[in-house]
Amino acid sequence: MRDDTVIHALDTLLDRTVVPGYSRIGFQLRARSWRRNDPPADGLLGRTAMVTGANSGIGKAVATRLAALGASTVLAVRDLDRGERARREIRAAVTAADIRLVHCDVAEPDSIDACAQTLRDELPTLDILVHNAGVLPAERTENSAGHELTLATHILGPLRLIDRLTPLLTAAGDARTVFVASGGMYTQPLPADDPEYQEGPYRGATAYARTKRMQVAFTPLLDQLLADHGASVHSMHPGWVDTPGIATALPRFGSALRPVLRTPDQGADTAVWLAATRQLPMAGHFWHDRQIRDEHYVRYTRYPEEQLLALWDYCLTAAGVTVAHSPREN
Ligand SMILES: NC(=O)c1ccc[n+]([C@@H]2O[C@H](COP(=O)([O-])OP(=O)(O)OC[C@H]3O[C@@H](n4cnc5c(N)ncnc54)[C@H](OP(=O)(O)O)[C@@H]3O)[C@@H](O)[C@H]2O)c1
């Protein structure tokens, strides 16, 4: 067998066996074949990137790596003190990093609009937009517009942000948008009949996995929508990563697997690669460790196209998307 055949077989085996694949073991094995495929040093000089939830965990690691590749990097955070701390840490790690801080609570429509207005006033283009902010709530809560929190944070906020930033993405010419989704989505189908999680007892992990499923399912639709603006959309999952979020939301899982959890930098790798690799990765797909991955492991998570499009229409309306049009109308 040739080397690349062996590597491909090993990679698929790691993916299907989940625990080794999602842990640092999978990362370390796969990363051996990546060196020739790394984004070029200084490859993002002259580019501008924005990362939501950039003050912590994977988001901070993504922002650090993008800044190290030369991007002017905007940290979009809901707490400016935590954001300022992250900015100082990134500047300490990356000499001459150009880091800007902007307030953005991605679950709140007014905050998104204010953030987008600031960026439209201050930036000529936005080349990279990483939707990283994520939550796994203990109880069902709603944002100020009455939308369930994981839906607001993972779906409605990012859709609205893209919509309001479309002029900057268009001006970039080849902007890339990346969703940090989750392998948790493999456990859930689309919540087509109950997008706001109003039925049945609320479980934060289920709400989280459903909305991560939606991020992945919407990726090709968004990509189609933004293609007219010269932009592409990608989603990825980082594996299991040792972050403040894991420690708080899933403490037993986090401490049981701590020895094999990925570092935030390892978890950030595929998001950074999708944003920065010289050749545009195939758009509209779901990636993990620099490979396109299946979107389903089990049959019950599959859905008919009509369900997807009905949910998509619901979300575009709930997000207050104004610029974009449903792909079916194009
Ligand atoms: N860690 C893992 O193993 C893992 C696995 C799969 C996917 N992911 C995904 O990776 C992403 C980052 O998670 P993480 O593990 O790095 O967790 P984390 O350390 O808790 O980071 C989450 C970040 O999102 C921010 N955030 C949450 N709600 C926000 C909002 N409404 N507006 C703006 N920012 C908000 C948080 O801000 P505050 O500091 O203000 O709370 C924090 O900066 C998430 O999307 C998560 O679903 C993580």
The ligand as an SDF file (V2000), in Angstrom:
LIG
                    3D

 48 52  0  0  0  0  0  0  0  0999 V2000
  -14.0280   22.2850   24.0970 N   0  0  0  0  0  0  0  0  0  0  0  0
  -14.4680   21.2990   23.3150 C   0  0  0  0  0  0  0  0  0  0  0  0
  -14.1360   20.1140   23.4970 O   0  0  0  0  0  0  0  0  0  0  0  0
  -15.3810   21.6010   22.1680 C   0  0  0  0  0  0  0  0  0  0  0  0
  -15.8140   20.5250   21.3840 C   0  0  0  0  0  0  0  0  0  0  0  0
  -16.6430   20.7730   20.3050 C   0  0  0  0  0  0  0  0  0  0  0  0
  -16.9960   22.0700   20.0070 C   0  0  0  0  0  0  0  0  0  0  0  0
  -16.5780   23.1020   20.7830 N   0  0  0  0  0  0  0  0  0  0  0  0
  -17.0070   24.4650   20.4110 C   0  0  0  0  0  0  0  0  0  0  0  0
  -15.9130   25.3520   20.4640 O   0  0  0  0  0  0  0  0  0  0  0  0
  -16.3880   26.6720   20.7130 C   0  0  0  0  0  0  0  0  0  0  0  0
  -15.5640   27.2710   21.8220 C   0  0  0  0  0  0  0  0  0  0  0  0
  -15.7810   26.5310   22.9950 O   0  0  0  0  0  0  0  0  0  0  0  0
  -14.6830   26.3740   24.1460 P   0  0  0  0  0  0  0  0  0  0  0  0
  -14.6210   24.9540   24.4870 O   0  0  0  0  0  0  0  0  0  0  0  0
  -13.4470   27.1150   23.7980 O   0  0  0  0  0  0  0  0  0  0  0  0
  -15.4660   27.0620   25.3680 O   0  0  0  0  0  0  0  0  0  0  0  0
  -15.1890   28.3850   26.2090 P   0  0  0  0  0  0  0  0  0  0  0  0
  -13.8130   28.4000   26.7380 O   0  0  0  0  0  0  0  0  0  0  0  0
  -16.3100   28.4520   27.1900 O   0  0  0  0  0  0  0  0  0  0  0  0
  -15.3540   29.5280   25.1420 O   0  0  0  0  0  0  0  0  0  0  0  0
  -16.6140   29.9250   24.7020 C   0  0  0  0  0  0  0  0  0  0  0  0
  -16.5070   31.3640   24.3180 C   0  0  0  0  0  0  0  0  0  0  0  0
  -17.7740   31.7640   23.7810 O   0  0  0  0  0  0  0  0  0  0  0  0
  -18.1100   32.9880   24.4010 C   0  0  0  0  0  0  0  0  0  0  0  0
  -19.5410   33.2230   24.3480 N   0  0  0  0  0  0  0  0  0  0  0  0
  -20.5500   32.4500   24.8020 C   0  0  0  0  0  0  0  0  0  0  0  0
  -21.7330   33.0490   24.5800 N   0  0  0  0  0  0  0  0  0  0  0  0
  -21.4490   34.2110   23.9650 C   0  0  0  0  0  0  0  0  0  0  0  0
  -22.2370   35.2660   23.4730 C   0  0  0  0  0  0  0  0  0  0  0  0
  -23.5740   35.2620   23.5930 N   0  0  0  0  0  0  0  0  0  0  0  0
  -21.6330   36.3120   22.8720 N   0  0  0  0  0  0  0  0  0  0  0  0
  -20.2830   36.3370   22.7490 C   0  0  0  0  0  0  0  0  0  0  0  0
  -19.4710   35.3900   23.2110 N   0  0  0  0  0  0  0  0  0  0  0  0
  -20.0660   34.3260   23.8170 C   0  0  0  0  0  0  0  0  0  0  0  0
  -17.5850   32.8780   25.7980 C   0  0  0  0  0  0  0  0  0  0  0  0
  -17.5210   34.1500   26.4000 O   0  0  0  0  0  0  0  0  0  0  0  0
  -17.4820   34.3450   28.0050 P   0  0  0  0  0  0  0  0  0  0  0  0
  -16.0640   34.1230   28.4300 O   0  0  0  0  0  0  0  0  0  0  0  0
  -17.9390   35.7460   28.1760 O   0  0  0  0  0  0  0  0  0  0  0  0
  -18.4230   33.3310   28.5920 O   0  0  0  0  0  0  0  0  0  0  0  0
  -16.2250   32.2780   25.5100 C   0  0  0  0  0  0  0  0  0  0  0  0
  -15.3200   33.2700   25.0950 O   0  0  0  0  0  0  0  0  0  0  0  0
  -17.8630   26.5420   21.0450 C   0  0  0  0  0  0  0  0  0  0  0  0
  -18.6450   26.8990   19.9310 O   0  0  0  0  0  0  0  0  0  0  0  0
  -18.0360   25.0730   21.3510 C   0  0  0  0  0  0  0  0  0  0  0  0
  -19.3130   24.6230   21.0410 O   0  0  0  0  0  0  0  0  0  0  0  0
  -15.7810   22.9070   21.8690 C   0  0  0  0  0  0  0  0  0  0  0  0
  1  2  1  0
  2  3  2  0
  2  4  1  0
  4  5  1  0
  4 48  2  0
  5  6  2  0
  6  7  1  0
  7  8  2  0
  8  9  1  0
  8 48  1  0
  9 10  1  0
  9 46  1  0
 10 11  1  0
 11 12  1  0
 11 44  1  0
 12 13  1  0
 13 14  1  0
 14 15  2  0
 14 16  1  0
 14 17  1  0
 17 18  1  0
 18 19  2  0
 18 20  1  0
 18 21  1  0
 21 22  1  0
 22 23  1  0
 23 24  1  0
 23 42  1  0
 24 25  1  0
 25 26  1  0
 25 36  1  0
 26 27  1  0
 26 35  1  0
 27 28  2  0
 28 29  1  0
 29 30  1  0
 29 35  2  0
 30 31  1  0
 30 32  2  0
 32 33  1  0
 33 34  2  0
 34 35  1  0
 36 37  1  0
 36 42  1  0
 37 38  1  0
 38 39  2  0
 38 40  1  0
 38 41  1  0
 42 43  1  0
 44 45  1  0
 44 46  1  0
 46 47  1  0
M  CHG  2   8   1  16  -1
M  END
$$$$
